[in-house]
């Protein structure tokens, strides 16, 4: 029974904790001018940063305030590492 608990910890709990820590670090490193993607799929450039929120600027001058927790680390990294089409 104890072995099952240890296996469960290393395969389920520990990776989830690491992912949460990486997400928190990523959100703290977002700065003005960064291109980000929200969990809902909105792509925009960071215009302002407050304590728990930031303002994204979209095309045609639209600006929307989002919670910092709504930034998708995986989607943002994927968009920023794509090579532009030639």
C-alpha positions as CSV (number, residue, x, y, z in Angstrom):
1,X,0.0,0.0,0.0
2,X,2.8,2.4,0.9
3,X,4.5,1.7,-2.5
4,X,1.3,2.7,-4.3
5,X,1.2,6.0,-2.4
6,X,4.8,6.7,-3.4
7,X,4.2,5.8,-7.1
8,X,1.0,8.0,-7.0
9,X,3.0,10.9,-5.6
10,X,5.8,10.7,-8.2
11,X,3.5,10.2,-11.2
12,X,0.6,12.4,-10.3
13,X,1.1,14.9,-7.6
14,X,4.7,16.0,-8.1
15,X,4.4,16.7,-11.9
16,X,1.3,18.8,-11.2
17,X,3.1,20.8,-8.6
18,X,6.0,21.5,-11.0
19,X,3.6,22.6,-13.7
20,X,1.8,25.0,-11.3
21,X,5.2,26.4,-10.2
22,X,6.3,26.9,-13.9
23,X,3.0,28.6,-14.7
24,X,3.3,31.0,-11.8
25,X,6.9,31.9,-12.8
26,X,5.9,32.4,-16.4
27,X,3.1,34.8,-15.4
28,X,5.4,36.8,-13.1
29,X,7.9,37.2,-16.1
30,X,5.3,38.6,-18.5
31,X,6.2,42.2,-19.2
32,X,4.8,45.1,-21.2
33,X,5.0,44.5,-25.0
34,X,5.0,40.7,-24.8
35,X,2.7,38.8,-27.1
36,X,0.5,36.4,-25.0
37,X,-2.4,34.0,-25.6
38,X,-5.1,33.6,-23.0
39,X,-6.8,30.4,-21.9
40,X,-9.8,31.4,-24.0
41,X,-7.6,31.8,-27.1
42,X,-7.3,35.6,-27.3
43,X,-4.0,36.7,-28.8
44,X,-2.8,40.2,-27.8
45,X,0.1,42.4,-26.8
46,X,0.5,43.4,-23.1
47,X,-0.2,47.1,-22.7
48,X,-0.4,47.6,-18.9
49,X,0.3,45.4,-15.9
50,X,-1.3,45.7,-12.5
51,X,-1.1,43.6,-9.4
52,X,-3.4,40.7,-10.5
53,X,-4.5,42.0,-14.0
54,X,-3.1,43.1,-17.3
55,X,-4.5,44.9,-20.3
56,X,-4.2,43.3,-23.7
57,X,-4.2,45.4,-26.9
58,X,-5.8,43.8,-30.0
59,X,-6.1,44.9,-33.6
60,X,-7.9,48.1,-34.3
61,X,-7.2,49.5,-30.9
62,X,-9.3,47.2,-28.8
63,X,-8.1,46.8,-25.2
64,X,-9.4,44.3,-22.7
65,X,-8.4,43.7,-19.0
66,X,-7.6,40.1,-18.1
67,X,-6.7,38.3,-14.9
68,X,-3.0,37.2,-14.9
69,X,-4.2,33.6,-14.2
70,X,-5.8,33.6,-17.7
71,X,-2.5,33.5,-19.5
72,X,-1.8,30.1,-21.2
73,X,1.9,29.3,-20.9
74,X,1.8,26.5,-23.5
75,X,-0.1,28.4,-26.1
76,X,2.0,31.6,-25.6
77,X,5.3,29.7,-25.9
78,X,3.9,27.9,-29.0
79,X,2.9,31.2,-30.7
80,X,6.2,32.9,-29.8
81,X,8.4,30.1,-31.1
82,X,6.6,29.7,-34.5
83,X,8.8,30.8,-37.4
84,X,7.1,33.5,-39.6
85,X,6.0,32.2,-43.0
86,X,8.2,33.4,-45.8
